[in-house]
Amino acid sequence: MTELVSLASDEPKSALKALQLIDECVRTPFTGRGKPEPLKHGKSGWWSRRITDEHRLVYRVIEDRLEIVQCRYHY
């Protein structure tokens, strides 16, 4: 949540897009906008979506819960 607050302070448009992507992840976690792709190299189960060229939303789905670990910079 801290990263999202910082992103909102520094780049409000990017924060709004991140919130829209989070909403989409809840509905369709593995398809849709932001080019969802599974992470590799020991990060099995984690996915990323592009917020901007600089920022990524990194998340995973456990049962019916969305866990977000990053929304600023690259993984």
C-alpha positions as CSV (number, residue, x, y, z in Angstrom):
1,M,0.0,0.0,0.0
2,T,2.9,2.3,0.7
3,E,4.1,2.0,-2.9
4,L,0.7,2.9,-4.2
5,V,0.5,6.0,-2.0
6,S,4.0,7.1,-3.1
7,L,3.0,6.4,-6.8
8,A,-0.1,8.5,-6.3
9,S,2.0,11.4,-4.9
10,D,4.6,11.2,-7.6
11,E,2.6,10.1,-10.6
12,P,-1.2,10.3,-10.2
13,K,-2.0,9.0,-13.6
14,S,0.1,5.9,-13.0
15,A,-1.5,5.3,-9.7
16,L,-5.0,5.5,-11.3
17,K,-3.9,3.0,-13.9
18,A,-2.6,0.7,-11.2
19,L,-5.9,0.8,-9.4
20,Q,-7.7,0.0,-12.6
21,L,-5.3,-2.9,-13.2
22,I,-5.9,-4.2,-9.6
23,D,-9.6,-4.1,-10.3
24,E,-9.1,-6.1,-13.5
25,C,-6.8,-8.6,-11.7
26,V,-9.6,-9.3,-9.2
27,R,-12.0,-10.1,-12.1
28,T,-9.6,-11.8,-14.6
29,P,-6.2,-12.4,-13.0
30,F,-4.4,-14.0,-15.9
31,T,-5.8,-12.1,-19.0
32,G,-6.7,-8.6,-19.9
33,R,-4.9,-5.2,-20.0
34,G,-1.3,-4.6,-18.9
35,K,0.0,-7.7,-20.7
36,P,-0.2,-10.1,-17.8
37,E,2.7,-12.5,-17.7
38,P,3.9,-15.1,-15.3
39,L,7.2,-14.4,-13.6
40,K,10.2,-16.7,-14.1
41,H,13.4,-17.6,-12.3
42,G,12.1,-19.0,-9.0
43,K,9.0,-16.7,-8.8
44,S,6.5,-19.4,-9.7
45,G,2.9,-18.4,-9.1
46,W,3.7,-14.6,-9.4
47,W,2.4,-12.5,-12.3
48,S,3.1,-9.0,-13.5
49,R,1.2,-6.4,-15.5
50,R,2.6,-3.2,-17.0
51,I,1.4,0.0,-15.4
52,T,3.9,2.1,-17.5
53,D,7.2,1.4,-19.2
54,E,8.8,2.0,-15.8
55,H,6.3,0.5,-13.3
56,R,4.9,-3.0,-12.9
57,L,2.2,-4.5,-10.8
58,V,3.4,-7.8,-9.3
59,Y,0.8,-10.1,-7.8
60,R,-0.3,-13.6,-7.2
61,V,-3.7,-15.3,-6.6
62,I,-4.1,-17.6,-3.7
63,E,-7.5,-19.3,-3.7
64,D,-9.9,-16.3,-4.1
65,R,-7.4,-13.7,-2.7
66,L,-5.2,-11.3,-4.7
67,E,-1.9,-10.6,-3.1
68,I,0.0,-7.6,-4.4
69,V,3.7,-7.2,-3.6
70,Q,4.8,-4.4,-5.9
71,C,3.4,-1.5,-8.0
72,R,6.5,0.6,-8.5
73,Y,9.5,0.1,-10.7
74,H,10.5,-3.3,-12.2
75,Y,10.6,-6.6,-10.4
